[in-house]
């Protein structure tokens, strides 16, 4: 149960930083369908990191 809640909170906070979609919607998806929601979030919810530089000057 604790792992389930941690997963929902993690998706919410990660979606706030890395998604153009509303974070609360991704949290609801993961809450209602944990495994499927997590897979969908990684495939569809996160912005692509390709082309972004990790070096900051």
C-alpha positions as CSV (number, residue, x, y, z in Angstrom):
1,X,0.0,0.0,0.0
2,X,2.8,2.4,0.9
3,X,4.6,1.6,-2.4
4,X,1.4,2.3,-4.3
5,X,1.0,5.8,-2.7
6,X,4.7,6.6,-3.2
7,X,4.3,5.7,-6.9
8,X,1.3,8.1,-7.3
9,X,3.1,10.9,-5.5
10,X,6.3,10.3,-7.6
11,X,4.3,10.5,-10.9
12,X,2.6,13.7,-9.8
13,X,5.8,15.4,-8.9
14,X,7.7,14.1,-11.9
15,X,4.8,15.2,-14.2
16,X,4.9,18.7,-12.8
17,X,8.6,19.0,-13.9
18,X,8.7,16.8,-17.1
19,X,5.2,16.8,-18.7
20,X,3.2,19.3,-20.7
21,X,0.0,17.5,-19.5
22,X,-1.6,18.3,-16.1
23,X,0.2,16.4,-13.4
24,X,-3.0,15.6,-11.4
25,X,-4.4,13.7,-14.4
26,X,-1.4,11.5,-14.6
27,X,-1.7,10.9,-10.8
28,X,-5.3,9.9,-11.3
29,X,-4.4,7.5,-14.1
30,X,-1.7,5.8,-12.0
31,X,-4.1,5.7,-9.0
32,X,-6.8,3.9,-11.0
33,X,-4.6,1.6,-13.0
34,X,-1.1,1.5,-11.4
35,X,0.9,-0.7,-13.7
36,X,-0.8,0.4,-16.9
37,X,-0.8,4.0,-15.8
38,X,2.9,4.0,-15.0
39,X,3.7,2.5,-18.4
40,X,1.5,5.0,-20.2
41,X,3.1,7.8,-18.3
42,X,6.6,6.8,-19.3
43,X,5.6,6.3,-23.0
44,X,3.2,9.2,-23.4
45,X,3.4,11.6,-20.5
46,X,7.1,12.6,-20.2
47,X,8.6,15.1,-22.6
48,X,11.3,13.8,-24.8
49,X,14.8,14.4,-23.5
50,X,16.4,14.1,-26.9
51,X,18.0,17.2,-28.1
52,X,18.3,18.7,-24.6
53,X,21.8,19.4,-23.3
54,X,22.7,18.5,-19.8
55,X,25.7,20.9,-19.8
56,X,24.8,24.3,-18.5
57,X,27.2,27.2,-19.0
